[in-house]
Amino acid sequence: MQLHLFHGRTTSDKSLQDWGFDGPTINGITGLTGTYGGIYVHFENEQDLYKGFLN
């Protein structure tokens, strides 16, 4: 699974007047969980975590 991050900004307090820039694509995800306001991204193992951000 891939997670595509969109609507990026350079700082979190920046007010966007448009859609912002396309962020990275994270590869190698095995699951996503949302619980009590938190979003968790799951990978098969720690190596996949680092590879996901490098691709």
Residue pairs with C-beta under 8 A, 6 or more apart in sequence:
1 28
1 29
1 30
1 31
1 32
2 25
2 26
2 27
2 29
3 25
3 26
3 29
3 32
3 41
4 22
4 23
4 25
5 22
5 23
5 24
5 25
5 26
6 19
6 20
6 22
6 23
7 16
7 19
7 20
7 23
8 20
8 21
8 22
8 23
9 16
9 20
9 21
24 53
25 55
26 41
26 52
26 53
27 51
27 52
27 55
28 43
28 44
28 48
28 49
28 51
28 52
28 55
29 41
29 42
29 43
29 52
30 42
30 43
30 44
30 48
31 41
31 42
32 39
32 40
32 41
32 42
33 39
33 40
33 42
34 40
43 49
43 52
